[in-house]
């Protein structure tokens, strides 16, 4: 994983280099995660060969804080939350419980986001929400799981966000921010297996889409970076 120093972004990482269980790895530049880009981020992200910017925010968020890429051919808004779930702290009391509820309520929306990654044009895919923590963390975890990245590696990447963002000022927000840990993501991935049999059955992806996703995100070990 490579931290990206994009102007205006505080939580941008290229996930290239993460290993897969079959001996390959995530290809450099294929999948990038970040907080929402600002106007001065655009040149950097397009220069990183990003060809799909997947904005996971609600329509209301996008209206109040429009993406600087809105209207660009690379930009697409696909919310993974229900409109009524706009306040995460109101969904549940702990981060693992919040993530489990989001997954349980939004399999179709999550599948739409993963399918968009699989069918994206050649080049990189940038996934972001507001801070690049929760919605981005879940979509990236699903994509990496289908691609064959082990749970421990996915959880390690997720936990890096804790050092990239400032916690909220309210007690509840600070408590949830303190739960951005490897253990939280491992519990989330265990929930997917225990309740749905894993990421692929949960998403309901056909094998052609899953194969496309793995092909665009991964490469064999030994390929020069």
N, C-alpha and C positions, 0 to 999 in steps of 0.2 A: 504494500500500500504506500502511496506517495501523497503527502500533504501538498496541496496546490495553493500557491500564493496569488490568488486572483484578487484584484482590487475590489473592495466592497464585500467580499465573501470571507467569512470567518470559520467555515466548517466544510471546506472542499477537499475531497480526497479522490484520487484515482485508485480504483480497487485492483488494478493490474498487479499480477504477481501472486495473488492468493492461490494456494494449492487446491487441487481437487483430489477426491478419493481415488480416482483412476489414474493418477500420476501426471495429469496435466496441470494447467494453471489458468487463471483469468488473464486474458490478453490485455496488455497495457493500452490504455485509451479507450477500451471497450465500454466500461461502466464507471461512471463518476457520480458521486453524491455531493450535495452541498446544501447550504441554506439558500434562501431566495437570492438570485442574482440582482445586483443593482445596475444602474446604467453604465457605471464604469467597469463592470464585470464583462460586458458583452464582447469586447474585442478579444479578451483573454480566453473566454470559453469557446468562441468560434475558432480562434487560433489553435485550440486544442483538438480540432477536427470533430467537434460536437455537431451531430447532424439531427439529433432529436433532443429537445428540452422538454422533459415531462414534468409539468407543474401539478403537484398533487393537492393543491389547496382548493378549498371550497370556492364556488363562484362568487360568493359575497366577499371573500378575502381578496380575490383577484380584482373585483370591482373597486374595492377600497384602496388597494395597493397594486396597481396594474404591473404586470411584468414588463421590463424594458424590451422583451422579445415578443410581446403580443403583436400579432400580425406578421411575424417572421415565419417563413415556411417551415423552420425547424421547431416552432413552438406548438405545444399541445397541452391543454388543460384537462386532466382527468382526476377528479376528486375521488379519494378512497374513503371519505367519511360521509355518513348521512348528514343532511343539513341540520338535523336536530342534535347532532353530536359535536357541535362547534366548540364546546368547552370541555376539554379532556378531563379536567379535574372533577367534572360532574358525572362522568361515566362510571368511575370506580375509585376506590381509596388508595390503591397501589398501582405502580407502573405495570407489573405483570398482569394484574386484573384488567387494567385499561387496554392493554394490547390484546389480551384474549377476547375481550368484548368487541373491539374493533374488528378482529378477524372473524369472530362468530357472526357479526352483523353485516359483513361486507365482502363475502367471498366473490361475488360477481364483479364488484368494483376492483378488487385486488387482481382478479383474473384479467380484467380489461387492461390494467397497467402492465402486467407481465406480458400479455400478448402484444401490447404496443412496443415493448422492448424487443421482443422476438422478431417482430415484423419491421423494425426500424430500418431506414436506408443505411447503406454502408457508412461506417464512421462511428463515432462515439455516441453514447446515450448519457445525458445528464438527468438525474432524478433529484428533485428537490421539493420541499414544502415551504414552511415558513422559516424554521430554524434548522431544518435538516436532521431532526432528531427522531421523532416518533413515526410519522407517516413514511418518511424517507427510510427510516430504519427498518420498518416492516416490509416495504416493497423490495428494498435491497436484499434483505434476509431471504425473502421468498425466491428472488431471482438467483441468488447465490446457491441456495439449497437445491433448486432444480438443476443448476449447472454442476453440482457435485462437490461444492466446497463444504468441508466438515463444520459441524456446529461450533466447535471451539474457535475456529478462525473467524466465523461470522460474528460470534459474540465478542471477540477481541476487537474487531473493527467497530462494532456498535459502541463499545465502551469508550473508544477514543473521543467520541463526541462530548463526553463529560468535561474534558479539558479544553474544548474549543468554545464553549458557550458559557455565559454568565447565568447563574441561577436566578429565578425570579425573586422579587422582594418579599412576597407573602410567605408565611410559614408553610402552607400546603404546597406551594410551588417549589420552595426550597427542598422540602421533604421528597417530592417526586424527582427533582433533579438529582438528588443523592442516590436515587435508585437506577440511574443510568449506568449499569454495571454489566459485566459479563453474565452474572447469575440471572439477571432479568431476561436477557435474550435467550439463555439456555432454557429457562422455564417456558418461554414463549414457543420455542421450537419443540420442546417436549409436548406442549399442549397440542401442537399441530399433529404430531405423531399419534398421541394417545387418543385424540378425538376424531381425527380424520384419516389417519394412516400415513400422514406426511404431507409435504407441500404440494406435490403433483396431484394426489387425489383431492385435496382441499380445493385447489384451483380448478379442477376439472379440465385440465389441458389435454387436448389430444396429443398423441405421440408426435405428429408432424410439427406442432408448435413447440413442444418441449425440445425436439431435435434441433429446430431452428434456433431456439434460445441458447442451447449449449454450443452450437456451431458458431454463433456470432460472439459469444462471450469468452470462449476458451480456446486454448491452443495446447499442443503437446509439450511436455517438458523438453528442454533442450533447444527450443526455437529461440534465436537471438532476440533479445528485448529491443 
